[in-house]
Amino acid sequence: MVGKIQISEKIRSDLGLGDTDSFRLVDGIGDKMPGIYIDEFAGRRLLSTSSSGLSLELSDWASNLLPPATTYWKRLDQTDRKSPILISGPPVENHFEIAERGVRYLVSFQSGYSQGIFLDQRDNRTRVRDRCQAGDTVLNTFAYTGAFSVCAALAGATTTTLDLSQPYIDWAQRNMELNGIDVSSQYFCKGDTFHWLQRFARQKRLFTGIILDPPTFSRDQDGKVFQAEDHYGHLVSLATACLSPGGWLLCTTNCRRLSSSLFDRIVRAAIPARACLSQFPMPPDFTGEQYLKSILVET
């Protein structure tokens, strides 16, 4: 096991990640370690396993890292989404900074099941930053901690960050401040994405770009259920009605029940026939299952 992890470390060191200090170090079956995932977060490590307990071998590996590194462990369990637990090194009790291609974000091991950023979206964040410019308006739906908003704002766009959770909106503002962005120059909305998209359409408020990265499953404050395989097409239709002429959508999903081809058909059915679609693979440090589907729609 230790030898396989060392091989994975060597592979990642050859990827040319440069000014990125957070990435997937071990990606399960893609690195010949099924059910084992290790993420590097600026010198701290998060070990995730599909097993109900932590093996002695992995515990010993974490305890004997040289140089010593703080390591947390969590069980991959969608029904019992607990915060990671410390297994070696000093605890990290507060938010800490990571760097990704020159952009800084706050991460926390105390924030619940997710740590504040999804590393598998790294290339998509770069795509958003590269295509935005001053004068653009970008809507980031299901925004979580606002990483896409940060990238768009750094490129000069005026962003609207939309999420159901006020703590996540507050986190997004802190991420912006961390990167020198004046939060008073940006917009923040708390609420349901479907509701706000309809509201924006009625107000004729249009955006240069819209990011759609919904959870696979969610339930809003009124009990209404969203399931990616059933409702993603409707989401795309609502978003398309809020696009400026020549605008773009970034559509992503990590729903494993949706194949790339089926996701493509769902998106195509909801957009104008003239639109151009581009699909993108996951970042190269994600060597296992290609679960994240990403489509850029240019109208």
C-alpha positions as MATLAB code, in Angstrom:
seq = 'MVGKIQISEKIRSDLGLGDTDSFRLVDGIGDKMPGIYIDEFAGRRLLSTSSSGLSLELSDWASNLLPPATTYWKRLDQTDRKSPILISGPPVENHFEIAERGVRYLVSFQSGYSQGIFLDQRDNRTRVRDRCQAGDTVLNTFAYTGAFSVCAALAGATTTTLDLSQPYIDWAQRNMELNGIDVSSQYFCKGDTFHWLQRFARQKRLFTGIILDPPTFSRDQDGKVFQAEDHYGHLVSLATACLSPGGWLLCTTNCRRLSSSLFDRIVRAAIPARACLSQFPMPPDFTGEQYLKSILVET';
ca = [
       0.000    0.000    0.000;
       2.711    2.492    0.968;
       4.578    1.709   -2.247;
       1.467    2.419   -4.333;
       0.955    5.739   -2.579;
       4.567    6.676   -3.298;
       4.020    5.858   -6.978;
       0.943    8.112   -7.009;
       2.949   10.912   -5.381;
       5.558   10.600   -8.124;
       2.874   10.735  -10.832;
       1.380   13.898   -9.329;
       4.801   15.537   -9.078;
       5.143   15.108  -12.852;
       1.803   16.787  -13.676;
       3.212   20.310  -13.591;
       0.697   21.656  -11.083;
       2.961   24.628  -10.417;
       1.346   27.174   -8.109;
      -1.335   24.686   -7.030;
      -0.838   23.135   -3.604;
      -4.094   21.142   -3.404;
      -4.948   18.153   -5.583;
      -6.047   14.511   -5.649;
      -3.059   12.448   -4.552;
      -4.647    8.982   -4.744;
      -7.776    8.345   -6.797;
      -9.012    4.896   -5.916;
      -9.014    2.327   -8.666;
      -7.259    4.766  -11.009;
      -4.180    4.380   -8.810;
      -4.786    0.682   -8.179;
      -6.190    1.350   -4.696;
      -9.956    0.772   -4.934;
     -11.994    2.573   -2.297;
      -9.083    4.757   -1.135;
      -8.805    8.464   -1.922;
      -6.253   10.954   -0.627;
      -6.480   14.696   -1.172;
      -3.623   17.081   -0.503;
      -4.644   20.456    0.943;
      -1.580   22.704    1.245;
       0.428   20.192    3.260;
      -2.539   18.675    5.074;
      -4.094   15.448    3.905;
      -7.614   14.119    3.787;
      -7.907   10.343    3.546;
     -11.333    9.095    2.422;
     -12.331    5.447    2.267;
     -15.446    3.550    1.285;
     -14.859    1.092    4.128;
     -16.561    1.603    7.479;
     -13.279    1.688    9.354;
      -9.682    2.720    8.832;
      -7.217   -0.086    8.198;
      -4.126   -0.429   10.379;
      -1.939   -0.126    7.290;
      -3.387    3.259    6.334;
      -3.297    4.457    9.931;
       0.392    3.544   10.155;
       1.072    5.281    6.829;
      -0.493    8.511    8.098;
       1.393    8.330   11.404;
       4.760    7.807    9.734;
       4.693   10.474    7.044;
       7.979   12.286    6.566;
       7.897   15.144    6.980;
       5.024   14.711    9.460;
       1.688   15.938    8.095;
      -1.700   16.523    9.614;
      -4.037   13.841    8.251;
      -7.794   13.542    8.634;
     -10.010   10.602    7.694;
     -13.619   10.394    6.621;
     -15.849    7.575    5.521;
     -17.482    8.025    2.136;
     -21.120    7.688    3.146;
     -23.889    9.770    1.593;
     -26.352    8.793    4.327;
     -24.120    9.746    7.283;
     -22.211   12.836    6.170;
     -19.887   13.456    9.100;
     -16.911   15.772    9.376;
     -13.475   14.152    9.005;
     -11.681   13.003   12.142;
      -8.019   13.585   12.980;
      -5.818   10.489   12.741;
      -2.324   12.003   12.874;
      -0.520   15.290   13.364;
      -1.754   18.461   15.068;
      -5.438   19.376   14.663;
      -6.492   22.079   12.218;
      -9.316   23.818   14.058;
      -9.741   26.910   11.882;
     -10.095   27.704    8.197;
      -6.805   27.658    6.330;
      -5.669   28.871    2.920;
      -4.904   26.820   -0.153;
      -3.613   27.990   -3.534;
      -4.850   26.975   -6.960;
      -3.234   28.534  -10.028;
      -2.652   31.786   -8.212;
      -6.100   31.935   -6.617;
      -6.543   31.461   -2.863;
      -9.428   29.742   -1.106;
     -10.381   28.939    2.463;
     -10.725   25.275    3.429;
     -11.941   23.703    6.661;
     -11.853   20.175    8.083;
     -14.474   21.217   10.645;
     -17.211   22.294    8.226;
     -18.976   18.985    7.692;
     -18.745   16.373    4.968;
     -17.281   18.774    2.362;
     -14.229   20.925    2.984;
     -15.110   24.107    1.112;
     -13.841   23.381   -2.392;
     -14.240   20.610   -4.953;
     -10.811   19.843   -6.364;
     -12.280   18.058   -9.387;
     -13.588   21.423  -10.673;
     -10.105   22.971  -10.917;
      -9.948   23.058  -14.725;
     -13.491   24.399  -14.980;
     -12.621   27.253  -12.623;
      -9.705   28.091  -14.889;
     -11.976   27.983  -17.944;
     -14.348   30.454  -16.322;
     -11.523   32.813  -15.415;
     -10.003   32.585  -18.904;
     -13.225   33.421  -20.743;
     -14.393   36.271  -18.480;
     -13.458   39.909  -18.925;
     -14.398   43.344  -17.652;
     -18.020   44.136  -18.372;
     -19.200   40.523  -18.187;
     -21.939   39.506  -15.792;
     -21.751   35.975  -14.376;
     -24.357   34.094  -12.348;
     -23.010   31.294  -10.168;
     -25.897   29.060   -9.095;
     -25.678   26.436   -6.326;
     -22.556   28.428   -5.574;
     -21.414   26.715   -2.366;
     -18.381   28.740   -1.198;
     -18.206   30.782   -4.395;
     -15.016   29.488   -6.015;
     -16.367   30.033   -9.537;
     -17.451   33.535   -8.542;
     -13.950   34.327   -7.314;
     -12.429   33.281  -10.652;
     -14.930   35.292  -12.688;
     -14.505   38.378  -10.508;
     -10.712   38.191  -10.727;
     -11.067   38.360  -14.506;
     -13.133   41.536  -14.217;
     -16.681   40.189  -14.318;
     -19.477   41.325  -12.034;
     -20.743   38.194  -10.329;
     -23.964   37.118   -8.672;
     -23.404   34.320   -6.153;
     -26.545   32.314   -5.421;
     -26.954   29.652   -2.732;
     -29.553   28.442   -0.244;
     -27.103   28.687    2.665;
     -26.179   32.003    4.259;
     -23.039   30.498    5.889;
     -21.808   29.471    2.435;
     -22.546   32.927    1.031;
     -20.531   34.391    3.920;
     -17.726   31.934    3.093;
     -17.835   33.054   -0.555;
     -17.402   36.661    0.545;
     -14.397   35.694    2.645;
     -12.890   33.909   -0.375;
     -13.326   37.069   -2.416;
     -11.747   39.244    0.250;
      -8.844   36.800    0.440;
      -8.161   37.558   -3.242;
      -8.475   41.320   -2.956;
     -11.968   41.527   -4.459;
     -14.260   44.284   -3.165;
     -17.382   42.352   -2.160;
     -19.479   45.524   -2.409;
     -18.873   45.396   -6.179;
     -20.449   41.932   -6.409;
     -23.940   40.555   -5.770;
     -25.055   37.796   -3.412;
     -28.451   36.081   -3.328;
     -29.764   33.630   -0.763;
     -32.448   31.301   -2.027;
     -33.549   28.601   -4.429;
     -31.920   28.614   -7.859;
     -35.122   27.671   -9.703;
     -36.999   30.526   -8.037;
     -34.306   33.081   -8.776;
     -33.867   32.035  -12.416;
     -37.586   32.580  -13.007;
     -37.391   35.899  -11.180;
     -34.386   37.052  -13.228;
     -36.209   36.113  -16.444;
     -39.296   38.148  -15.430;
     -37.047   41.099  -14.581;
     -35.212   40.647  -17.906;
     -31.970   40.496  -15.991;
     -29.535   38.767  -18.324;
     -26.046   37.356  -17.776;
     -23.020   36.856  -19.993;
     -22.382   33.491  -18.366;
     -24.186   31.145  -15.992;
     -22.639   28.289  -14.015;
     -24.852   25.293  -13.256;
     -23.233   22.927  -10.765;
     -26.136   21.519   -8.758;
     -25.930   18.681   -6.241;
     -27.018   15.301   -7.514;
     -29.914   15.404   -5.060;
     -31.275   18.208   -2.917;
     -34.423   19.356   -1.168;
     -35.290   23.034   -0.833;
     -36.799   24.771    2.188;
     -40.302   23.983    0.893;
     -39.525   20.290    0.521;
     -39.256   20.353   -3.278;
     -36.823   17.725   -4.536;
     -34.143   18.181   -7.204;
     -32.661   15.078   -8.842;
     -30.107   15.629  -11.569;
     -31.338   12.849  -13.846;
     -34.929   14.136  -13.720;
     -34.631   17.898  -13.451;
     -31.353   19.028  -15.021;
     -32.973   19.734  -18.381;
     -35.514   22.079  -16.805;
     -32.682   23.838  -14.986;
     -30.859   24.412  -18.291;
     -34.036   25.757  -19.911;
     -34.547   28.281  -17.115;
     -30.907   29.369  -17.261;
     -30.980   29.775  -21.049;
     -33.815   32.297  -20.679;
     -31.453   34.443  -18.559;
     -28.562   34.537  -21.021;
     -27.486   37.600  -22.932;
     -27.150   37.167  -26.716;
     -24.001   35.170  -27.341;
     -23.838   34.100  -23.706;
     -22.557   30.823  -22.305;
     -23.509   28.130  -19.813;
     -21.139   25.874  -17.920;
     -23.143   22.730  -17.114;
     -21.629   20.166  -14.774;
     -22.843   17.184  -12.790;
     -21.239   14.441  -10.731;
     -24.347   12.251  -10.970;
     -23.092    8.741  -11.588;
     -26.502    7.695  -12.898;
     -25.977   10.019  -15.866;
     -23.534    8.857  -18.518;
     -21.663   11.472  -20.535;
     -23.782   10.733  -23.590;
     -27.079   10.962  -21.688;
     -26.012   14.208  -20.014;
     -25.123   15.589  -23.429;
     -28.588   14.691  -24.764;
     -30.320   16.281  -21.771;
     -28.405   19.547  -22.214;
     -28.869   19.613  -26.009;
     -32.619   19.152  -25.676;
     -32.866   22.247  -23.464;
     -30.852   24.784  -25.487;
     -31.270   26.530  -28.859;
     -30.365   24.367  -31.846;
     -27.731   26.885  -32.956;
     -25.712   26.518  -29.727;
     -22.246   24.993  -29.737;
     -21.339   22.382  -27.091;
     -17.894   21.366  -25.828;
     -17.241   18.522  -23.377;
     -14.244   18.426  -21.056;
     -12.469   15.656  -19.133;
     -11.608   15.744  -15.460;
      -8.236   17.097  -14.265;
      -5.319   14.676  -14.789;
      -4.855   13.923  -11.074;
      -8.294   12.266  -11.149;
      -7.221    8.985  -12.676;
     -10.180    6.826  -11.657;
     -13.862    6.943  -12.562;
     -14.671    9.936  -14.743;
     -17.817   10.781  -12.798;
     -17.782   14.560  -13.341;
     -19.401   15.573  -16.618;
     -18.703   19.103  -17.898;
     -20.271   20.814  -20.913;
     -19.721   24.367  -22.069;
     -22.676   25.732  -24.050;
     -22.027   28.762  -26.276;
     -25.165   30.321  -27.701;
];
